[in-house]
Amino acid sequence: MSDAIIVAVTGLVLIGVAAYLIGGLILSVRRERRSANIRKVWANFGLSLTFCALFLITWAAQAFAEWGAYRDVQRSLGEPATADGYLVAFGQSTLENWQSEFLQLFSFVVLSSVLIHRGSAESKDGDDRMEKKIDAIARRLDELDANRVS
């Protein structure tokens, strides 16, 4: 595979994933903004906006640090530090990190949908237990009302 194809695919994946996620956030905020004022938008999307900003800041910091590491390796090999070589190195480290995080999140979602951790907010038993307790309270209230009437 040619270097140009590797650079293009790496760049497309990095920018595509980030653009998809950030674009989804922007669309959600725009929909909300039509029906509410700016304070409500911040209240509803503050967590997402904060994490998006932290992601972009840390990704830029990673790019800066990765450039220094790439440049040092290239110097030690007696090779020039080029933008396309850097993009591949940066893409590799970023995609390794994202792959690890997506695998972790995917595993958590799949396993939490299959396995039960009693009392956990992610576990399906929480709603069932809550419904049983509410039904018991409703029955008891019905009994009290029936006793009052008779």
GUDREN-128767 format. One record per residue: residue in three letters; x, y, z of N, C-alpha, C in turn. Coordinates in steps of 0.001 Angstrom, whole numbers, plus 524288, in hexadecimal, padded with zeros to 5 digits. Layout:
[site "ala",[X,Y,Z],[X,Y,Z],[X,Y,Z]];
...
//
This chain:
[site "met",[80350,7FB73,80000],[80000,80000,80000],[80383,804D3,80000]];
[site "ser",[80220,8089D,7FCE2],[8056E,80D3D,7FC74],[804D0,810C1,8013C]];
[site "asp",[808E1,813E4,80224],[808D0,81777,80698],[80457,81B5E,8063F]];
[site "ala",[80320,81D24,8018B],[7FEEF,820FA,800DB],[7F9AF,81EAE,8027F]];
[site "ile",[7F8C7,819C9,80150],[7F3D5,81742,802CD],[7F38F,816A0,808B9]];
[site "ile",[7F7F0,8151D,80B10],[7F818,81478,810C2],[7F6FC,819AB,81371]];
[site "val",[7F974,81DC6,8119B],[7F8A6,822FB,813DD],[7F2FB,824AD,81323]];
[site "ala",[7F0D5,823D0,80E77],[7EB70,82574,80D68],[7E78D,8227A,810C8]];
[site "val",[7E82E,81D60,8112A],[7E48E,81A46,81452],[7E4F9,81BC8,81A15]];
[site "thr",[7E9BA,81C6D,81BF8],[7EA84,81DF9,8216C],[7E7E8,82336,82284]];
[site "gly",[7E8E0,826FE,81F34],[7E687,82C29,81FDE],[7E09C,82BFA,81F92]];
[site "leu",[7DE74,82908,81BDB],[7D8CA,828A3,81B5B],[7D647,82629,82028]];
[site "val",[7D8AF,82211,82231],[7D67E,81F7A,826CF],[7D6AF,82321,82B81]];
[site "leu",[7DB35,82594,82C72],[7DBB3,82919,830ED],[7D7D0,82D97,830A4]];
[site "ile",[7D7AC,83030,82C40],[7D43E,834B0,82BA0],[7CE8F,832F6,82B48]];
[site "gly",[7CD8E,82E95,828AC],[7C834,82CAA,82823],[7C5B2,82B4F,82D51]];
[site "val",[7C879,82870,8309D],[7C64D,826F0,835B8],[7C564,82BC4,83914]];
[site "ala",[7C94C,82F26,8395F],[7C8B3,833E8,83C87],[7C44D,8374F,83A63]];
[site "ala",[7C3FC,837F1,83543],[7BFE8,83B34,832E6],[7BA81,838E0,833D1]];
[site "tyr",[7BA01,833C1,83383],[7B4F9,83139,8346E],[7B31C,83236,83A07]];
[site "leu",[7B685,83169,83DC9],[7B50C,8321C,84348],[7B3E9,837D3,84490]];
[site "ile",[7B74F,83B4B,842DC],[7B685,840DA,843EB],[7B1D4,842E7,840DF]];
[site "gly",[7B129,84106,83C14],[7AC9A,84298,838F2],[7A783,840F3,83B75]];
[site "gly",[7A762,83C3F,83DB1],[7A2B7,83A7E,84071],[7A175,83DF8,84512]];
[site "leu",[7A57B,83F85,847E4],[7A4B9,84311,84C51],[7A2AE,8485B,84A71]];
[site "ile",[7A4F8,84A62,8464D],[7A350,84F76,8443F],[79D9F,84F42,84270]];
[site "leu",[79C14,84B15,83FCA],[796A5,84A9B,83E0D],[792E3,84A60,842AF]];
[site "ser",[79455,84780,846BD],[79107,84733,84B66],[79077,84C86,84DFD]];
[site "val",[794C8,84F5C,84E69],[79498,8548A,850C9],[7914C,8583E,84D7A]];
[site "arg",[791D4,857FF,84859],[78EC9,85B79,844E8],[788F5,85A6A,84560]];
[site "arg",[7877C,85556,845A6],[781F8,853FF,84654],[77FE6,8562A,84B74]];
[site "glu",[782F9,855AD,84F8D],[78161,85795,854BE],[78119,85D87,854D3]];
[site "arg",[784C1,86010,85235],[78503,865C6,85245],[78042,8683B,84FBC]];
[site "arg",[77DF1,86588,84BFF],[77945,867A3,84977],[774BF,86811,84D52]];
[site "ser",[774A4,86474,85112],[7702F,86456,854A9],[7716C,8667D,85A14]];
[site "ala",[77626,86844,85AFF],[77782,86A1F,86041],[77B96,86E6E,85FE7]];
[site "asn",[77C68,870FE,8644E],[7806A,8750E,86473],[785CC,87299,86569]];
[site "ile",[789D0,875CD,8652D],[78F2F,873E2,86570],[79068,87176,86AC5]];
[site "arg",[78E20,8736E,86EF3],[78F1A,8712C,87420],[78D21,86B94,87461]];
[site "lys",[788B5,86A9E,871FE],[78688,86553,871F8],[789FF,861B4,86EB6]];
[site "val",[78C2B,863BB,86A81],[78FB8,86097,86750],[7946B,85EF8,86A97]];
[site "trp",[796B1,8629C,86D80],[79B32,86149,870C1],[799A3,85D5D,874F5]];
[site "ala",[7950F,85E1A,8774B],[79344,85A7E,87B60],[79271,85507,87925]];
[site "asn",[79079,854B0,8745C],[78F58,84F98,87203],[79420,84D0D,86F88]];
[site "phe",[797DB,85025,86DC1],[79C4B,84E03,86AE2],[7A18B,84F5A,86D4A]];
[site "gly",[7A197,8516C,87206],[7A676,85309,87482],[7AA72,84EA7,874DB]];
[site "leu",[7A8BF,849FF,8765A],[7AC57,84594,876C7],[7AEB0,84439,87177]];
[site "ser",[7AB60,843E2,86D81],[7AD48,8429B,8683E],[7B0F3,846CD,86625]];
[site "leu",[7AF87,84BBE,866E6],[7B2D4,85001,86508],[7B812,85019,867DA]];
[site "thr",[7B801,84F14,86CEF],[7BCD8,84EF4,86FF0],[7C055,84A82,86E25]];
[site "phe",[7BE0E,845D2,86D81],[7C132,84165,86BB7],[7C32D,84239,86629]];
[site "cys",[7C019,844B8,862DE],[7C1D7,845E0,85D8B],[7C684,84992,85DB1]];
[site "ala",[7C62E,84DA4,860E9],[7CA87,85155,8615F],[7CF5D,84E9C,8638F]];
[site "leu",[7CEA2,84B62,8679F],[7D319,84883,869CB],[7D57D,844D7,865C6]];
[site "phe",[7D22D,84243,862B7],[7D420,83ECE,85E9B],[7D77D,841D9,85ABF]];
[site "leu",[7D57F,8463D,858D7],[7D85E,84946,854EE],[7DD77,84B6E,85726]];
[site "ile",[7DD5A,84D42,85C05],[7E217,84F58,85E75],[7E62B,84B12,85F2B]];
[site "thr",[7E47E,84693,86130],[7E846,8425C,86214],[7EA1B,83FEC,85CFF]];
[site "trp",[7E6C5,83FE5,85905],[7E872,83DCD,853F0],[7EC8D,84165,85189]];
[site "ala",[7EBCF,84682,8521B],[7EFBB,84A3C,85039],[7F4D4,849A6,85347]];
[site "ala",[7F46F,848E6,85869],[7F923,84814,85B98],[7FBE4,8430D,85A09]];
[site "gln",[7F8DB,83EFC,858EC],[7FB31,83A17,85718],[7FDFF,83AF0,851E7]];
[site "ala",[7FBA4,83DEF,84E6B],[7FE0A,83F05,8495C],[80341,841D2,84A18]];
[site "phe",[8036A,8458D,84DA0],[80828,84874,84EBF],[80C61,844D3,850F9]];
[site "ala",[80AEB,841AD,854D6],[80EAE,83E13,85743],[8106F,839E7,85363]];
[site "glu",[80CCC,83809,8504E],[80E12,833F7,84C6E],[811E5,83615,8485B]];
[site "trp",[81151,83B0E,846E0],[814F5,83D5F,8431E],[81A88,83D44,8454D]];
[site "gly",[81B24,83EBA,84A40],[82055,83EA3,84CA8],[822A9,83930,84CC0]];
[site "ala",[81F81,83551,84E27],[8216A,82FE6,84E4E],[822C6,82E01,848D1]];
[site "tyr",[81F6B,82F30,8450D],[82063,82D8E,83FA2],[82559,83023,83D83]];
[site "arg",[825EB,83531,83E88],[82A82,83808,83CB3],[82F87,835C0,83F00]];
[site "asp",[82F6E,83475,84417],[83407,83232,846A2],[83574,82CE2,8445F]];
[site "val",[83197,829B6,84359],[8329D,8248C,84103],[834E6,8253D,83B92]];
[site "gln",[832A5,828B9,8388D],[8349C,82998,83345],[83A3F,82B9E,83361]];
[site "arg",[83B7B,82F1B,8370B],[840D7,83119,8378E],[8449D,82CB7,838EB]];
[site "ser",[84302,82958,83C93],[84681,82513,83E2F],[84774,82137,839BA]];
[site "leu",[843C8,820EC,83610],[84471,81D7F,83186],[84718,82049,82CFC]];
[site "gly",[84805,82552,82D9C],[84A69,8285E,8296E],[846AF,8297F,824F9]];
[site "glu",[841AC,8294F,8260B],[83DA1,82A38,82216],[83B04,82F7C,82318]];
[site "pro",[838E0,831DC,81F11],[83613,836CE,81FE6],[830A7,835C3,82239]];
[site "ala",[82EDD,83963,82563],[82991,8390B,82789],[825D9,83B7B,82395]];
[site "thr",[8226D,83845,82152],[81ED1,83A26,81D51],[81942,83A22,81F62]];
[site "ala",[81602,83D6B,81D0C],[81092,83DDC,81EC4],[80D99,838C9,81DE0]];
[site "asp",[80E74,8363C,81961],[80B88,83169,81864],[80D49,82CFF,81C04]];
[site "gly",[81247,82CAC,81D24],[81427,828CA,820E2],[8120A,829E0,82655]];
[site "tyr",[811D2,82ED9,827B0],[80FB4,83055,82CC7],[809F1,82EF7,82D1E]];
[site "leu",[806E8,8300A,82908],[80156,82EE5,8291E],[80060,8291A,82A01]];
[site "val",[80385,825CC,827A3],[802EE,8202D,8286A],[80442,81EB2,82E0F]];
[site "ala",[80883,820CE,83028],[809FE,81FA9,83599],[805E0,821AE,83960]];
[site "phe",[8040B,82674,83885],[80000,828B7,83BD6],[7FAEB,8259F,83B57]];
[site "gly",[7F98E,8243F,83698],[7F4DA,82126,835B1],[7F527,81BDD,8385C]];
[site "gln",[7F9B3,8196E,83820],[7FA53,81454,83A97],[7F97E,814B7,8407D]];
[site "ser",[7FC02,8187B,842FA],[7FB6E,818EE,848A7],[7F5DA,81A70,84A2D]];
[site "thr",[7F371,81DE6,84729],[7EE12,81F7C,8484E],[7EA54,81AEF,84790]];
[site "leu",[7EAD5,81830,84330],[7E73B,813E3,84219],[7E800,80F54,845DB]];
[site "glu",[7ECCA,80E5F,847A4],[7EDA2,80A5E,84BA3],[7EAB1,80BD0,8509C]];
[site "asn",[7EB01,810C7,85216],[7E853,812A0,856C0],[7E26A,81235,85610]];
[site "trp",[7E066,81414,851AB],[7DAC8,813DD,850B4],[7D8E0,80E3F,85083]];
[site "gln",[7DBE7,80AC6,84DFA],[7DA5A,80551,84D95],[7D9D1,802F0,85304]];
[site "ser",[7DD8B,8041A,85657],[7DD5C,80224,85BB4],[7D892,80435,85E8F]];
[site "glu",[7D775,8093C,85E07],[7D2FD,80B8D,860BA],[7CDD4,8098D,85E8F]];
[site "phe",[7CD6C,80921,8595F],[7C899,8071E,85711],[7C7B9,8016B,8589A]];
[site "leu",[7CBE5,7FE4B,858D0],[7CB66,7F8DC,85A75],[7C98E,7F8A0,8601D]];
[site "gln",[7CBC8,7FBEA,86369],[7CA35,7FC07,868E0],[7C46E,7FD88,86961]];
[site "leu",[7C2C5,80195,866B1],[7BD64,80354,866FB],[7B9B4,7FF3D,864AC]];
[site "phe",[7BB28,7FD0A,86034],[7B7FA,7F904,85DB6],[7B75B,7F452,8614C]];
[site "ser",[7BBA3,7F2AB,863B5],[7BB65,7EE44,8675A],[7B7CB,7EF7C,86BE7]];
[site "phe",[7B82D,7F432,86E0A],[7B4E0,7F5B8,87268],[7AF20,7F597,870D8]];
[site "val",[7ADD6,7F7B5,86C4A],[7A866,7F7E0,86A86],[7A64D,7F25E,869B5]];
[site "val",[7A946,7EF25,866FB],[7A775,7E9DA,865DB],[7A6FA,7E6AC,86ADE]];
[site "leu",[7AAFB,7E6C3,86E11],[7AAD3,7E3A4,872D6],[7A6AE,7E589,876A8]];
[site "ser",[7A5EA,7EA9F,87706],[7A1EC,7EC90,87AA5],[79C74,7EB75,878A1]];
[site "ser",[79BD5,7EA9D,87392],[796AC,7E931,87190],[79598,7E360,87249]];
[site "val",[799AD,7E04D,87318],[79915,7DAA5,873AF],[7995A,7D904,8796D]];
[site "leu",[79D09,7DB2A,87C41],[79DEF,7D99D,881A4],[79B48,7DD62,88569]];
[site "ile",[79A52,7DB7F,88A15],[797A7,7DEAB,88E02],[79B58,7DFC0,89283]];
[site "his",[79B86,7E4A0,89420],[79E2F,7E631,898E7],[799E7,7E895,89C44]];
[site "arg",[797CE,7E56B,89FBB],[7933F,7E701,8A2C4],[7940E,7EC51,8A54E]];
[site "gly",[7904D,7EFBC,8A464],[7907A,7F4EE,8A6B1],[79357,7F8F5,8A36F]];
[site "ser",[795EB,7F74C,89F4B],[798BD,7FAF8,89BFD],[794E9,7FE03,8989B]];
[site "ala",[79613,802E3,8979A],[792B4,80613,89443],[7927E,803ED,88EBA]];
[site "glu",[796AD,80148,88D0B],[796DE,7FF22,887C6],[79422,7F9DD,8875B]];
[site "ser",[792E2,7F77E,88BB8],[790AB,7F23F,88BBA],[78AD0,7F26A,88ACF]];
[site "lys",[788DE,7EE81,88806],[78350,7EE6A,886CA],[77FED,7ED10,88B7F]];
[site "asp",[78244,7EB29,88FBF],[77F24,7E9CA,89452],[77D48,7EE94,89752]];
[site "gly",[77FCB,7F314,896AC],[77E5A,7F7BE,89998],[778C5,7F978,8988F]];
[site "asp",[77721,7F9A5,893AA],[771CF,7FB43,8925A],[76DD6,7F749,89444]];
[site "asp",[76F10,7F248,893C8],[76B79,7EE37,8958C],[76A8C,7EE9C,89B6B]];
[site "arg",[76EAC,7EF5A,89E65],[76E1C,7EFDE,8A410],[76B03,7F4BF,8A572]];
[site "met",[76C0E,7F900,8A2B6],[76942,7FDE1,8A3B8],[76374,7FD36,8A288]];
[site "glu",[7622B,7FAAD,89E2E],[75CAE,7F9DA,89CC5],[759F2,7F677,8A0D3]];
[site "lys",[75C8B,7F272,8A2C8],[75A3A,7EF17,8A6D1],[75924,7F23E,8ABC4]];
[site "lys",[75CC4,7F58C,8AD42],[75BFF,7F8B9,8B1F7],[75784,7FC8F,8B138]];
[site "ile",[75728,7FEF1,8ACB0],[752E7,8029E,8AB96],[74DAF,7FFBB,8AB90]];
[site "asp",[74D8A,7FB0D,8A942],[748BF,7F7F3,8A93D],[7471C,7F683,8AECB]];
[site "ala",[74AE7,7F528,8B21E],[749B3,7F3D5,8B789],[74785,7F894,8BA6C]];
[site "ile",[749BD,7FD1D,8B985],[747C5,801E4,8BBF5],[7423F,8030B,8BA0E]];
[site "ala",[74156,80273,8B4FA],[73C1E,8036A,8B2CB],[73822,7FFA8,8B520]];
[site "arg",[73986,7FAAB,8B5AF],[735F4,7F6E3,8B814],[734BE,7F86D,8BDBA]];
[site "arg",[738B6,7FA02,8C095],[737F9,7FB86,8C60C],[73478,80059,8C674]];
[site "leu",[73531,80421,8C2F5],[731CF,808BC,8C2EB],[72C34,8073C,8C1A5]];
[site "asp",[72B80,8039A,8BDF0],[7263C,801B6,8BCA7],[723BA,7FF1D,8C160]];
[site "glu",[726C7,7FBFE,8C447],[724C8,7F967,8C8FE],[7232A,7FD7C,8CD0B]];
[site "leu",[7266C,80176,8CDC9],[72521,80594,8D18F],[72038,80884,8CFFA]];
[site "asp",[71FA5,809B0,8CAEA],[71AF8,80C4A,8C909],[71628,808DF,8C9C8]];
[site "ala",[716BB,803E0,8C8C2],[71254,8003E,8C95B],[710BA,7FFE2,8CF1D]];
[site "asn",[7146C,7FFCF,8D2AD],[71345,7FF9C,8D848],[7109D,804AF,8DA12]];
[site "arg",[71220,80901,8D7E4],[70FDF,80E09,8D964],[70A24,80E61,8D7B5]];
[site "val",[70914,80C4A,8D312],[703CE,80C9A,8D0E5],[70017,80920,8D40A]];
[site "ser",[701F3,80489,8D5CA],[6FE6C,80102,8D895],[6FE1A,80201,8DE3E]];
//
